[in-house]
Amino acid sequence: MKVERLPPVVTSLKPSNHPYLNGAWTPLHEEVNAYDLDVIAGAVPADIDGVYLRNTENQIHQPLGRFHPFDGDGMIHQVDFQGGHASYRNRFVRTRCFAAEQEAGGSLWGGLADPVHLAKRSGFGAHGFLKDSSSTDIVVHAGQALSTFYQCGEGYRLDPETLEPSGVEPWVPLDGISAHAKVDEHTGDLMFLHYSKHAPHLH
């Protein structure tokens, strides 16, 4: 197995005994490419050809208040299966909020369990004072992966094979889209729920 490590992200998270920041919940800050993974039992079926994607939450900065496990920044994990071999890579979703906190070197928004006044600036999406971490869901549509946030946020596109970001979807309505969009297998249409502070409030 060959592992390539990408340059580290800026993190200000301090050690703690918080149950959702330790053990199986310990945030992952490292981004890697790992080729030809070691198979410890059995074999990778040679007829599997494709990628498996999942979205997770990883807290990068010291929380401004309480910490809820839904507050972490989105990270996409990918396993690529081809010719009886498997490779792995992971990438943070480079949201506008991710970039702002990397520049600031710390948290700019409170979390789900915090009062809104903790936010140091306005947020994105329907809530208005949360960080759009794009950490809830990922679906492949029209050849691109779409990462979304449960509180309605901007839709972020990534290449499903390389995880290279393609930016924000321009068609996303004001106040964003909710997570768990579905693709119609027959038409290829993407269907999503959207709730907003602005009329007509629901799409």
C-alpha positions as CSV (number, residue, x, y, z in Angstrom):
1,M,0.0,0.0,0.0
2,K,1.3,3.5,-0.9
3,V,0.0,6.5,1.0
4,E,0.3,10.2,0.0
5,R,-0.5,12.8,2.6
6,L,-1.8,16.2,1.6
7,P,-0.7,19.4,3.3
8,P,-2.4,19.7,6.7
9,V,-5.4,21.9,7.4
10,V,-5.3,24.6,10.1
11,T,-6.8,23.3,13.3
12,S,-7.3,25.0,16.7
13,L,-9.1,22.1,18.4
14,K,-7.8,21.4,21.9
15,P,-7.7,18.0,23.7
16,S,-10.8,17.4,25.8
17,N,-12.8,14.6,27.4
18,H,-15.9,15.5,25.3
19,P,-17.6,12.2,24.4
20,Y,-18.2,13.3,20.8
21,L,-14.6,14.4,20.3
22,N,-12.9,11.2,21.5
23,G,-12.9,7.4,20.8
24,A,-14.8,6.5,17.7
25,W,-15.8,10.2,17.4
26,T,-12.2,11.6,17.3
27,P,-12.1,14.1,14.5
28,L,-9.9,13.3,11.5
29,H,-7.8,16.2,10.2
30,E,-5.6,14.3,7.7
31,E,-6.3,14.1,4.0
32,V,-4.7,11.2,2.1
33,N,-4.5,9.2,-1.0
34,A,-4.0,5.5,-0.3
35,Y,-3.4,3.2,-3.3
36,D,-3.7,-0.6,-3.5
37,L,-5.1,-1.2,-0.1
38,D,-4.0,-4.3,1.8
39,V,-6.7,-6.9,1.9
40,I,-6.6,-8.6,5.4
41,A,-9.2,-11.3,4.7
42,G,-10.7,-12.7,1.5
43,A,-10.4,-10.9,-1.8
44,V,-11.9,-7.8,-3.5
45,P,-14.2,-9.2,-6.2
46,A,-12.7,-8.5,-9.7
47,D,-16.1,-7.6,-11.2
48,I,-16.7,-4.6,-8.8
49,D,-15.9,-1.4,-10.7
50,G,-16.9,1.9,-9.2
51,V,-16.6,4.2,-6.1
52,Y,-18.2,4.2,-2.7
53,L,-18.7,7.6,-1.2
54,R,-19.7,8.7,2.3
55,N,-19.9,12.1,4.1
56,T,-18.8,12.5,7.7
57,E,-18.4,15.3,10.2
58,N,-15.0,16.3,11.6
59,Q,-14.5,19.2,14.0
60,I,-11.5,21.3,13.0
61,H,-11.6,24.2,15.4
62,Q,-12.3,24.8,19.1
63,P,-16.1,25.2,19.5
64,L,-17.3,28.6,20.6
65,G,-19.8,27.0,23.0
66,R,-21.2,23.5,23.3
67,F,-20.3,20.9,20.7
68,H,-22.9,18.7,18.9
69,P,-21.6,15.9,16.6
70,F,-23.5,17.5,13.7
71,D,-21.3,20.6,14.0
72,G,-18.2,19.2,12.3
73,D,-16.9,20.1,8.8
74,G,-17.9,17.8,6.0
75,M,-15.3,15.3,4.8
76,I,-15.9,12.9,1.9
77,H,-14.4,9.4,2.1
78,Q,-14.1,7.4,-1.1
79,V,-13.1,3.8,-1.8
80,D,-12.4,3.1,-5.5
81,F,-12.8,-0.5,-6.6
82,Q,-11.2,-1.7,-9.9
83,G,-9.7,-4.9,-11.1
84,G,-9.8,-6.7,-7.8
85,H,-8.0,-3.8,-6.0
86,A,-9.2,-1.0,-3.8
87,S,-7.9,2.5,-3.2
88,Y,-8.9,5.2,-0.7
89,R,-8.9,9.0,-0.5
90,N,-10.6,11.6,1.7
91,R,-11.1,15.3,1.4
92,F,-12.8,18.1,3.4
93,V,-15.6,19.8,1.5
94,R,-14.1,23.2,0.8
95,T,-17.2,25.3,1.7
96,R,-17.2,29.1,2.0
97,C,-17.4,28.6,5.8
98,F,-14.5,26.1,5.8
99,A,-12.4,28.7,3.9
100,A,-13.4,31.5,6.2
101,E,-12.4,29.5,9.3
102,Q,-9.2,28.4,7.8
103,E,-8.3,32.0,7.2
104,A,-9.4,33.1,10.7
105,G,-7.7,30.2,12.3
106,G,-10.7,29.4,14.5
107,S,-14.4,28.9,14.8
108,L,-16.6,31.7,13.5
109,W,-20.0,30.1,14.1
110,G,-21.6,28.3,17.1
111,G,-23.1,24.9,16.8
112,L,-26.6,23.3,16.7
113,A,-26.9,23.4,20.5
114,D,-25.7,27.0,20.9
115,P,-27.6,30.4,21.0
116,V,-27.4,32.3,17.7
117,H,-25.5,35.3,19.3
118,L,-22.3,33.2,19.6
119,A,-21.9,33.5,15.8
120,K,-19.2,36.0,14.9
121,R,-20.8,36.6,11.5
122,S,-23.9,35.6,9.6
123,G,-24.1,32.0,8.4
124,F,-25.5,30.3,5.3
125,G,-28.8,28.5,4.6
126,A,-32.2,28.5,6.3
127,H,-30.9,28.8,9.8
128,G,-28.8,32.0,9.2
129,F,-26.3,31.7,12.0
130,L,-24.9,28.2,11.5
131,K,-21.9,27.1,9.6
132,D,-22.7,25.5,6.3
133,S,-20.4,22.5,6.7
134,S,-21.9,20.4,3.9
135,S,-21.5,17.4,6.1
136,T,-24.7,15.4,5.9
137,D,-25.1,13.7,2.6
138,I,-23.5,13.0,-0.8
139,V,-25.2,11.8,-3.9
140,V,-23.9,11.4,-7.5
141,H,-25.9,13.3,-10.1
142,A,-25.1,14.0,-13.8
143,G,-21.6,12.6,-13.3
144,Q,-20.7,14.7,-10.3
145,A,-21.0,14.2,-6.6
146,L,-23.2,16.7,-4.7
147,S,-22.5,17.3,-1.0
148,T,-25.3,18.9,1.1
149,F,-26.1,20.1,4.6
150,Y,-29.2,19.1,6.7
151,Q,-30.0,22.7,7.7
152,C,-30.2,23.8,4.1
153,G,-27.0,25.1,2.7
154,E,-25.2,25.5,-0.6
155,G,-24.7,22.5,-2.9
156,Y,-21.1,21.6,-3.4
157,R,-20.0,19.6,-6.4
158,L,-16.9,17.3,-6.4
159,D,-15.5,14.9,-9.0
160,P,-16.6,11.5,-7.6
161,E,-13.3,9.8,-8.7
162,T,-10.7,12.4,-7.7
163,L,-12.8,14.4,-5.1
164,E,-11.5,17.6,-6.8
165,P,-14.0,20.4,-5.9
166,S,-16.0,22.1,-8.7
167,G,-17.5,24.8,-6.5
168,V,-21.0,25.9,-5.6
169,E,-24.0,24.8,-7.7
170,P,-25.5,28.0,-9.3
171,W,-29.1,26.6,-9.4
172,V,-29.4,26.2,-5.6
173,P,-32.3,28.4,-4.4
174,L,-32.0,31.3,-1.9
175,D,-31.3,29.8,1.6
176,G,-29.9,26.6,0.1
177,I,-31.1,23.0,-0.3
178,S,-31.6,20.3,2.3
179,A,-29.6,17.1,2.5
180,H,-30.7,13.7,1.1
181,A,-31.6,14.7,-2.5
182,K,-32.7,11.8,-4.6
183,V,-31.9,11.0,-8.3
184,D,-34.8,9.6,-10.4
185,E,-33.3,6.4,-11.9
186,H,-35.5,6.7,-15.0
187,T,-35.2,10.4,-15.9
188,G,-31.9,11.3,-14.2
189,D,-33.7,14.3,-12.5
190,L,-32.5,15.4,-9.1
191,M,-35.3,15.9,-6.5
192,F,-34.7,17.8,-3.3
193,L,-36.5,19.5,-0.4
194,H,-35.9,23.2,0.3
195,Y,-37.2,25.2,3.3
196,S,-36.6,28.9,3.5
197,K,-37.1,32.1,5.5
198,H,-38.3,33.7,2.3
199,A,-41.6,33.1,0.4
200,P,-42.7,30.7,-0.8
201,H,-40.8,29.0,2.1
202,L,-40.9,25.5,0.7
203,H,-39.9,24.0,-2.6
